[in-house]
Each structure stands twice: as C-alpha cells, then as structure tokens.
C-alpha cells in the first residue's frame, strides 16, 4: 500500500512541476511580448517625394493620380510600420512646413535633424522615381536619429503606373528588403559603437 501512495505522490509532484513549467513559459512569453510592445521606437515618417524624370512628366507636369498615390503610399507606409510593432509614429506638425520644402534625398541627413526636433529616434524617408509610365521605382531609407547612420534602405522597381502596382511595390519592399523589425536592434548597435 505504501508503494501506491508513493506513486501517487510522485505523479502529483510531476504534474505540479509541469504546471509550474507551463506557468513560467506563459509568464516569460508575456514578458517578451510586453518588452517588444514597449520597444516600439518613436519614428518620424516623412512624406514621399516624387522624382519624375519621364519625358511625359517634363512635358505635361504633375499628374493628379500620381499625387494621390503618393498620399496613399504615405498612409500605407505608416500603417505597415505601426503594425510591424517596431515603430510608433511621432507628430511632425512642428517641422512639417520645413520638411515640405526639402528634398530629403539630397539634404545630407536633414531628416534626422528634423526627426530629432519632434522626439523621434528613427527617421524614415521615401521617394518614387518615375522613368516612364511603365517603369517606376519606390525607395525608402530609415536612419538612426542619434547617429545619423542608415539602418535600413531599399528600392524596388515596379511595372505600371497604377494604384495596385504602387501598393504592391511598397508592401514587397517592406517585407523583403527593409525588415523594420530589426531597426531597433540595429539602432541600439549604432549607439553602442558611438559611445
């Protein structure tokens, strides 16, 4: 009879250990998720620029449908970055007028200076280059605001000047080239190297 009692006690002990292990994993998982959620970096996402080098653009000037697509790309990029969990958007109101008059591609890191003024740790700029009505490319650059170093950059060529091609191009760029979930880690590494 005592062997039976010991067996029950051992089984109950193992069940308790398993329950404790499961509990520990649940708590660790929750802590990891909470840490990730709080690590969303304050990010300044500037409006997309448009570089129309096409003959059509030189002759006819800006097109309404392309300007509308740029605004849609702004919104899509912001939504994708927030949904990735890596970024929380900062309000650009204090620097919006200044930023609208700048070519972020050629200002030698001025985006980082503007982002710093609004409390961001990451700056994101983008532009679309139109070569022709068939050939365009979408470009995005992410920069660590503290160091000024590029922590993510990519470009994707798209075929066709449609809402769908622009949207798919941006989605592909973020999923396959930019990897925003790594920006925080890369930014932390930049800070350690500079100290």
C-alpha positions in Angstrom: 0.0 0.0 0.0 2.8 2.4 0.8 4.2 1.9 -2.8 0.8 3.0 -4.2 0.9 6.1 -2.0 4.4 7.0 -3.1 3.4 6.5 -6.8 0.5 8.9 -6.4 2.7 11.4 -4.6 5.4 11.2 -7.4 2.7 11.6 -10.1 1.2 14.6 -8.3 4.7 16.1 -7.9 5.5 15.7 -11.6 2.1 17.3 -12.6 2.9 20.2 -10.3 6.3 20.6 -11.9 4.8 20.5 -15.4 2.2 23.1 -14.4 4.9 25.3 -12.9 7.0 25.0 -16.1 4.0 25.9 -18.3 3.3 28.8 -16.0 6.9 30.0 -16.2 6.8 29.8 -20.1 3.5 31.7 -20.1 4.9 34.5 -17.9 8.2 34.6 -20.0 6.2 34.8 -23.2 4.0 37.6 -21.8 7.1 39.5 -20.6 8.8 39.1 -24.0 5.6 40.4 -25.7 5.3 43.3 -23.3 9.0 44.2 -23.8 8.5 44.1 -27.6 5.4 46.2 -27.4 7.1 48.9 -25.3 10.2 48.9 -27.6 8.3 50.5 -30.5 10.7 53.3 -31.4 9.3 56.8 -31.8 9.5 57.2 -35.6 9.2 60.3 -37.9 7.8 59.2 -41.2 8.2 62.0 -43.8 6.1 62.3 -46.9 7.1 60.5 -50.0 8.9 62.6 -52.6 8.3 62.3 -56.4 11.1 62.4 -58.9 9.6 62.5 -62.4 12.4 62.0 -64.9 10.0 60.9 -67.7 9.5 62.7 -70.9 5.8 62.8 -70.2 6.4 64.5 -66.9 8.7 67.0 -68.4 6.1 68.0 -71.0 2.8 67.7 -69.0 3.9 68.3 -65.4 2.5 66.7 -62.3 -0.5 64.3 -62.6 -3.3 64.3 -60.1 -3.4 60.5 -60.0 0.3 60.3 -59.1 -0.1 62.9 -56.3 -3.0 60.9 -54.9 -0.8 57.7 -55.0 1.9 59.5 -53.1 -0.5 60.3 -50.3 -1.7 56.7 -50.3 1.9 55.5 -50.0 2.4 57.8 -47.0 -0.5 56.2 -45.2 0.3 52.7 -46.2 3.9 53.0 -45.0 2.9 54.5 -41.7 0.3 51.7 -41.2 2.8 49.0 -42.1 5.4 50.3 -39.7 3.0 50.6 -36.8 1.5 47.1 -37.5 5.1 45.7 -37.5 5.3 46.7 -33.9 8.7 48.3 -34.3 7.6 51.9 -34.7 5.3 54.4 -33.0 4.6 57.5 -35.1 5.5 60.9 -33.8 3.6 64.1 -34.8 5.5 66.0 -37.5 3.4 69.2 -37.1 6.3 71.2 -35.6 8.6 70.5 -38.6 6.1 69.9 -41.4 6.5 73.3 -43.1 10.3 73.0 -43.0 10.2 69.4 -44.3 7.8 70.1 -47.2 10.4 72.5 -48.8 13.3 70.0 -48.6 14.4 67.2 -50.9 15.1 64.5 -48.3 17.2 62.5 -50.8 19.8 65.3 -51.2 19.8 67.2 -47.9 22.7 65.2 -46.3 20.7 63.8 -43.3 18.5 66.8 -42.6 15.7 64.3 -42.0 17.5 63.1 -38.8 17.8 66.7 -37.6 14.0 67.3 -38.1 13.1 64.0 -36.6 15.2 64.8 -33.5 13.3 68.1 -33.1 10.0 66.1 -32.7 11.4 63.4 -30.4 11.9 60.6 -32.8 14.7 58.0 -32.6 14.2 56.8 -36.2 13.6 58.8 -39.4 12.0 57.3 -42.5 12.1 59.0 -45.9 10.9 57.7 -49.2 10.5 58.8 -52.8 9.1 57.4 -56.1 11.1 57.8 -59.3 9.2 57.7 -62.5 11.3 56.8 -65.5 8.3 56.3 -67.7 4.6 55.4 -67.4 5.7 51.8 -67.3 8.9 51.9 -65.3 8.9 53.4 -61.7 10.8 52.6 -58.5 10.0 53.1 -54.9 12.7 53.9 -52.4 12.7 54.0 -48.6 15.5 54.9 -46.2 15.5 54.6 -42.4 18.0 56.4 -40.3 19.0 56.3 -36.7 18.4 59.9 -35.5 21.1 59.9 -32.8 24.0 58.7 -35.0 22.7 59.7 -38.4 23.5 56.2 -39.7 21.3 54.4 -42.2 19.7 51.4 -40.5 17.6 50.3 -43.4 17.3 51.1 -47.1 15.8 49.5 -50.1 14.4 50.1 -53.6 12.0 48.2 -55.7 11.2 48.5 -59.4 7.6 48.4 -60.4 5.9 48.0 -63.7 2.9 50.0 -64.4 1.7 53.3 -63.0 -1.4 52.1 -61.1 -2.7 52.2 -57.5 -2.2 48.5 -57.3 1.4 48.4 -58.6 2.5 51.2 -56.2 0.8 49.5 -53.2 2.2 46.1 -54.0 5.7 47.6 -54.6 5.7 49.2 -51.1 4.5 46.0 -49.5 7.2 44.0 -51.2 9.8 46.5 -50.2 9.0 46.4 -46.5 8.5 42.6 -46.3 11.6 41.6 -48.3 14.2 44.3 -48.2 13.7 46.7 -45.3 12.9 44.4 -42.3 11.7 47.2 -40.0 11.5 44.7 -37.0 15.4 44.8 -37.0 15.7 48.6 -36.9 15.6 48.9 -33.1 18.4 46.3 -32.7 20.5 48.0 -35.4 19.9 51.4 -33.8 21.0 50.1 -30.4 24.2 48.7 -32.0 24.9 52.0 -33.6 24.6 53.7 -30.2 27.0 51.3 -28.6 29.6 51.7 -31.3 29.4 55.5 -31.0 29.9 55.5 -27.2 
